[in-house]
């Protein structure tokens, strides 16, 4: 019997208008998508990010990809002060919810 599990993360997303469409994505992972309006671009970017992370997990490369993107682990006390200052926040950037569904196969 398998059990469904979902990992939930918040990811910074940037949105920009390009001609007649919008481009949205994560510069953290370098994953981008587009849509005919802002909401569709965001929705497509969230799906693209989830699929990218699922694909990395399936190939066994998730740890390497996250490290290559600059991810580090830190204690529950929070992001080290020197890193928190280094994280840019753009006017067209916000945090989006990304769900990554997995199943446990005992």
C-alpha positions as CSV (number, residue, x, y, z in Angstrom):
1,X,0.0,0.0,0.0
2,X,1.4,3.4,-0.9
3,X,0.9,6.6,0.9
4,X,0.8,10.0,-0.7
5,X,3.1,12.7,0.6
6,X,3.4,16.3,-0.6
7,X,6.4,18.5,0.0
8,X,5.5,22.2,0.1
9,X,8.0,25.0,-0.4
10,X,8.0,28.7,-1.0
11,X,10.0,29.8,-4.0
12,X,10.8,33.4,-5.1
13,X,9.1,34.0,-8.4
14,X,9.8,36.9,-10.8
15,X,7.2,38.1,-13.3
16,X,8.0,40.4,-16.3
17,X,5.9,41.6,-19.2
18,X,7.5,40.8,-22.6
19,X,5.7,42.2,-25.6
20,X,2.3,40.6,-25.6
21,X,2.9,37.9,-23.0
22,X,4.3,37.5,-19.4
23,X,7.3,35.5,-18.4
24,X,7.5,34.1,-14.9
25,X,10.0,31.9,-13.1
26,X,12.7,31.4,-10.6
27,X,16.1,32.8,-11.0
28,X,17.2,30.6,-8.1
29,X,16.6,27.4,-10.1
30,X,16.7,29.1,-13.6
31,X,13.3,27.6,-14.5
32,X,11.0,29.9,-16.5
33,X,7.6,29.7,-18.3
34,X,5.2,32.1,-19.9
35,X,1.5,32.9,-20.2
36,X,-0.9,35.2,-22.0
37,X,-1.5,37.0,-18.7
38,X,0.3,37.5,-15.4
39,X,-1.8,34.8,-13.5
40,X,-1.3,32.2,-16.3
41,X,2.4,32.9,-16.4
42,X,2.7,32.4,-12.6
43,X,0.6,29.2,-12.7
44,X,2.8,27.9,-15.6
45,X,6.0,28.8,-13.7
46,X,4.8,27.0,-10.5
47,X,4.0,23.9,-12.6
48,X,7.4,24.1,-14.4
49,X,9.3,24.4,-11.1
50,X,7.4,21.4,-9.6
51,X,8.0,19.3,-12.6
52,X,11.7,20.3,-12.7
53,X,12.2,19.3,-9.0
54,X,10.2,16.0,-9.5
55,X,12.4,15.2,-12.5
56,X,15.5,15.9,-10.5
57,X,14.2,13.6,-7.7
58,X,13.3,10.9,-10.2
59,X,16.8,11.0,-11.8
60,X,18.5,11.0,-8.4
61,X,20.1,14.4,-9.0
62,X,18.1,16.6,-6.7
63,X,20.8,17.0,-4.1
64,X,23.4,17.9,-6.7
65,X,21.1,20.3,-8.5
66,X,20.2,22.1,-5.3
67,X,23.8,22.4,-4.2
68,X,24.8,23.7,-7.7
69,X,22.0,26.4,-7.4
70,X,23.6,27.5,-4.1
71,X,21.3,25.9,-1.6
72,X,22.8,25.2,1.8
73,X,21.3,23.6,4.9
74,X,21.1,25.7,8.1
75,X,19.8,25.2,11.6
76,X,16.3,25.7,12.7
77,X,17.4,29.1,14.1
78,X,17.0,30.6,10.7
79,X,19.1,31.8,7.7
80,X,22.5,33.1,8.8
81,X,22.5,36.9,9.1
82,X,25.2,37.3,6.4
83,X,23.1,35.2,3.9
84,X,19.9,37.0,4.7
85,X,21.4,40.3,3.7
86,X,22.7,38.8,0.4
87,X,19.3,37.6,-0.8
88,X,18.0,40.3,-3.3
89,X,14.4,41.2,-3.4
90,X,13.2,42.7,-6.6
91,X,10.0,44.8,-7.0
92,X,8.6,42.2,-9.4
93,X,9.4,39.2,-7.1
94,X,7.2,37.4,-4.6
95,X,7.1,34.0,-2.9
96,X,4.9,31.4,-4.6
97,X,3.8,28.1,-3.2
98,X,5.1,25.0,-4.9
99,X,3.7,21.5,-4.1
100,X,5.7,18.5,-5.1
101,X,3.6,15.3,-4.8
102,X,5.4,12.0,-4.0
103,X,4.2,8.6,-2.9
104,X,5.8,6.2,-0.4
105,X,6.0,2.7,-1.7
106,X,6.7,0.3,1.2
